[in-house]
């Protein structure tokens, strides 16, 4: 079964986000005074062939650990968008 998976990768809260800070200052200079704590991240969509949603999620998490995210400075969240299907026993 084909699963649509979304991955959100963000810097860990303890890591300074220079790009986010630059955008925050620019937005404030443009008159958006209420903007605070801008953080920049990555959003990745994948189509993964797997037997069930749990296996698709596990595959995406493995991809994040191996390549998509830098585990030293980034964290990630994986969401399977396709309807959940139980793994076979």
N, C-alpha and C positions, 0 to 999 in steps of 0.2 A: 504494500500500500504506500502511496506517496503522501508524505506529510509536509506541510508548510511550517517552517520553523523561523521564529524571530529571535535575534540575539541583540541584546543591548550591552555595549561595553562602555564603561565609564572609569575615570581615574578614581583610585581609592580616595576616601575623604581626607586622608592625611597628606596627599600629594597636591602640591600647588599646581593650579591650572592656569598657566600664563596666557593661553589663548582665550580662556573664559574671562580672565581679568581684563584683557584688552577689549574684548567685545562689551563687557559690562561698562567700562569707561566710555567707550564710543556711544553706546546707547544713552548713557546719562548725558553726554554732551549734546545729543540729538533731542534732548528734552524728556527722555523717559526716566524721570527722577526716581520712580519706585522700583527700578530694577536692582536686585541684589543677588549676590552669590551665583553668578553665571558659571556653569560647568559645561564643557564640551565633551561629547562622546561619539561613539560610532553605533550605527544601526545596520545590522546585516540580516538579510532574508536568505533562507536556504530552502531548497526542496530536497528532502531526504527520503530515499526508498528504505523502508523498514517494515518489520512485521507488526509493530504496534507503536503507539505514541511514546511509551517509556523508552523503547530502544532508539527511537528517533531523537528524543531528548538526550539520552546518554551519548549518542554519536556526536551531537552538536556540542555537548559539554567537553567531550574529548578533543574535538576540533579547536575549541576555545583554548584549552590547556596547551595544546601542541603548537598552534599557529596564530589563531585570531586575536588572542589577548596576551598582553605581557603580564604574567602573574605577579611580578614585582611591584608594578605600579597601577595595574588595572584590575577591576572586578567585572564580572559578567552575569547576566541573567538570561536564561533561555526559556522561551515560551513556545509550545507546540500549538499552532493555531487550528489545525485540522481537528475535527471531533475526535475525542479520546476513544481508543479501542483497546480492550484488555489484551495483555500479552498472553500467548498460549502457555499452558502449564508445562 
